[in-house]
Amino acid sequence: MAITYAQAGVDIDRGDELVERIKPLARRTRTPLVVSDVGGFAGLCRVPPGMSDPVLVSGTDGVGTKLKIAFATGQHGTIGEDLVAMCVNDIVTCGAAPLFFLDYFATGRLSLEVAEAVIAGIARGCELAGCALLGGETAELPGMYADGEYDLAGFAVGAVDRPALIDGRRVQAGDAVIGCASTGLHSNGYSLARRVLQTELGLALDAHVPELGQTAGEALLTPTRIYAKAVAALLDGHDGRVHAQSHITGGGLPGNVPRVLPEGTGVALREGSWDPAPIFSLIERGGPVERREMWRAFNMGLGLVVVVDPAFADEAVRRLSAAGERATIVGEVEARGADVQFEDRVRFV
């Protein structure tokens, strides 16, 4: 008897049905710059008009072991937002407007319901970012993944006019540092968070945690904040007064803020000037985890850091707040010797 591809673990018909389910999700994210619809071999998108010297800006990422929480809880509806956020938040730091996003979804056996929930979250993330879900790839790979598990990756492309590029070169001592609140852990540090909450504290993911005001699983699955539209509002006519932006991901504040600072500068951040979500203190006590390790592993309550001309600081906070962000001035840029170690260029006072 002849053997079919489906008997080997790959169901082409199920994959085709998923494409049909995805089409209306992607259609909602369509922008005037999109040339093609989902279903072809490649996605087509125009470069925005009116740029004198357009530069394409790209970013790629995944969501790490946050996926383990989705698998354990059976809640897959928000993990796609995380995927978009991790990519889009990177490219907007350069001043780029997101144009489109593509995803890669791989699993051992395709569940239409799970895949559709994940991709619906991706589409929602694209709507929040103002970009198009231009296409993607779904791979059914028997034997590669445990039952009920999958992996996600994605990448975003944006554009910025070269004269408007934000690259940190204007940063100087005395500049104001503004922090935009994170919604929680975002998508970093989950191996440590799971070790503390599940192993050291023995918390069940469906158990209500009074300190968190929700279950542990709900707190851990809180979607990563997407800052694209707030950054667009901030940059509208800023006239060069926004000097640098940093997306706070793996490595935390000490590992990310210095990436956008010129040599000879650092930042002093005032602890207590922002209010982190309670999950951070729970992890710190529950480990216990040393404070220096907390700073290196987590965003500690700030998902985006912006460096601006001090004369523009109050206006920048007003713009970000009007766009829905919890933004506050959290520190300032200061001169530093060239021999200061990378992570030590962020000082907490």
N, C-alpha and C positions, 0 to 999 in steps of 0.2 A: 504494500500500500504506500502511495506517495505521501511524503511528509510536507506539511505546509509551514509557512513562516509563523502563523499563529500558534501552531503546535510547538514551535521552537521558542515561543514567548513574546513575539512581536505581532501585535494586532493592528494591521494597517487601517482597517475600517474604523477602529476606535480612534486612531490618530486623526483620520479624516473628519470624524464627527467633532473632535475637539476643535479643529480649525474652524468649522462652521459655527461652533459656540463662541469662539474668540472674536469672530468678525464684528458682531455688534458691539462688543466691549471696546475693540480698537476704534470702531467708527466714532464713538463718543469722544475720543481724544484727538480726532483729526483737526489739524490746523490749516489755515489757508496756504501754507507753504508745502503741504504734502502733495505729492504728484501721484502716488500709487496707493492701492489698498492692500491689506493683508491677503496673502495667498499666492503671490508670485515668487520668483526666485530672489528678488532683491527689493528693498524699500527705497523709494525715491523721495527726496526732499530738496526744495530750493533753498539757497542761501538768502537770508533776509535782504531786501532791497535797501538802498540808501547808505550802504557802508562804503567808505572810501578805500579801505584796505581790510577786507574781512578775514578774520582768523578763525579757523575751526578749533574747538576745544573739546577734548574727549576725556571720559573717565570710566573706569570699569571696577566692579566689586561684586561681592556676594554678601551673605548675611551671617556666615559662620555658624557656630553651634547654637544660635538662637533657633535654628531649625529643629533642634532636639526638643524644644519646648512645644513647638507646633505639633510634632509627631506625638508627644506624650499626652497632650491635651485634646488632640483631634481638631484643633482650631487653626484653620489655614487661611482665614480671610484677610489678615492684615500683614502677613509676612511679605507679600508682594510690594506693599507700600515701603517696607524697609529696604527692599532691593532698589527701588527707584531712588529713595532718599540717599542711600550710600553713594550712588553715582552722581546724581544731580547736585547734591550739596557740595561735592568736590569741584564741579566745573563752574558753579556760580561764583566761587571765590575769586576767579580771574576776571569777573565782570561779565561773563558770558550769559546769554539768554539760552536756556535749553531749547533745542529744536526737536529732537526725537530720542526714543529709547528702544532698545532691543533686548530681549531676554533669552536665556537658555534654561530650559527645564528638563532635567534628566531623572528617570526613575526606572526601577526594575520592572514593574508592571503598571501600566497606565490606568489610574482611576480617573474617570472623566469628572466626577464630582470634586475630587481634591484638586486636580489640575485647573478646573474652571474657577474654583474658589481662589487659588493662588493668582491666576492671571487676572481675575476680577480685581484683586488687590493691586496688581501692577497697573492696571488701567486707571484705577482710582488715584494711585500715586502720580501717574502721568497727568491726570486732570489737575491735581493739586500743584504740580510743577509747571503746568502750562505747556507741556510738550506732547508730541504724538507718540503713541505706541505704534511704531512703524513696522514691526515684524518680530520674529523670534524663531526659536527652534525647540521642538519637543522631541526628546530622544527616549525611546523605550529600550532599556539595556538589561536584558535578563541576566541575573547572576551578579550584577555589579553593585546592587543596593539591597539592603535588608527589606523585607516585606513592609510596606507602608511608609517607606522613606524615599526621599528624593533630594536632589541638589539643585541649587539655583545660582545663576550668575547673570550679570547684565552689563550693558554699557550705555552711556548717554553721550550725545554729541550736541554741542551748542556753538554759538558764534558770537564774536565780539569784534567791534571795529578796533583795529590795532591802536589808534590813538587813545582809545578808552580802556585799554588793557590795564588791569590792576595787578601789579607784580611786586609790591613792597618797596620799590626803589625810593618812594617819597617818604617812607617812615623815618622819623627823627625823634630824638629825645624831647619829651614834653607832649607828644601826641597822646590823645585819650584812647583808652581801651574800653570797648563796649562789649558786653556779653549778652547773648540771646539764650534764654533758658532752653534746656533740653526737656524732653518729656519723660526722661528716665534714663535707663542704660543705653537707649538707642540700639545699636547692633554690635557692641564691642564689650569684651570682658566676660562673655557668657560662660566660658569654661570655669573661670574663678567664681562667678556668681552662682552657678549650679553646684559647684563643690561646696560652697558655704551654705546656701539655702537648703539644698536637698540632702547633702551628706552630713555636714557639721550640725546644722540645726534640725535636720529631719523633717522639714516642712513638706507636706503633700501639696502638689500643685493646685489641687482643688480646695485647699484649706483656706478659710478666711483669716487674714492676718490683720488684727486691729491696727497695728502701726501703719500698715499700708492702706487701710480702708478698702481692701479688695482681696481677692485670692492671690496667692503667690504667682500662679500661672497668668492671671490677668495683668499683674504688674510687669512680669517678664515679657509679655507679648505686646505691651504698649508700643504702638508704632513709632518709628523714628520720625522726628519732626522734619518736614520739607520746607526749606527756607527760601526757595526760589522766588516766589512772588514778593516776599518781604524785602529781599535783596534788590529786586527790580525797583521797588518803591524807594528804597534807600538811595539807589544810584541815579535816579531820575534827576538830571540837571545838577549833579553834585559838584561839577566843575573841578574835579581833581581833589576834592577834600576827603574822599575815602581813600586811604593809603594802602590798606592791606586787609585781607580777610582769611580766616583760618577755620576749616571744618574740623571739629574736635572728635577724632575717631580713636583707633587703637594707638596707645601711647599717651593718651590724655592731653592735658594742657601742656605739660613739659615737653612732650614729644611732637606736638603739632604747631604750636604758636611760633617757635623759632624758625620753622620752615619758611615763614614769610617775612622774617626780619633781616635787614642788612647787617653785615658785620659791624661790630662795635655797639650794638644795641641789644637790649633785653626788655622785659616787662616786669613791673611790680604789680601783682594782683592782690587786692584786699579781700582776704577771707572774711566771710560774713556780709559781703556786699551783695550777694545773691543767695537765693533760697533753694538748695538742691531738693529733689524728690526724696522722700523718706527711705527709699530702698537703699540708698548709699550708706546711710548710717546703720541700717540693719545689717548689711554685709560687713561693714567695718567692725562692728561689735561682735557679730556672729562668728567670724573666722577664728579668732580675731585676725584682722588684716591691718598691717602697719599703714599709717597715713601716707607715707611716701609711695607705697605699693598701690594704694587707692588712687593717688594722683596719676600714676603711670598706666593703670589698667582701665580706668573709667573716665568719662567726661566730667564727672563730679558736678553735674547740674548745668553745664554750659555746652550747648551744641554748636554754637557759632560764635567766633570772636572777631570783632571788627576794630581796626585801628583807623582813627580819623584825626583830622586837624582839630585841635582843642576848641577852636572857635566854632566848629561845626557839631560838637558833641551833643549838645542839648537838642539841636534840630534832628540829628541822626536818631537819637532815642525816641523823639516824637514820631518820626516817620516809621520806625520799626514797630513802635507800639500801636500806631494807627493801622498798621498792616497785620496786627494780631499777635505780635511777639511780646513776650515779657523781657524787655530789654532794659539794661541799666549800665551805668558807667562803673566798671569794676577795677580800674587801675590806670596806669600810665606807662608810656615807654620811657626808658632811662638809658643813659650811656653805660656801656659795659666794656671791659677790656677784651682784647682779641683772644686772650688765653682762657676765657671762661668756657667751660664744657657746654655742649649743646643743650642738654636738658636743664642746666643750671642758669640758662638765660631767662628762665621763668622763675621769679622769686615771689614767695607768698608772704605777705606782711599783715 
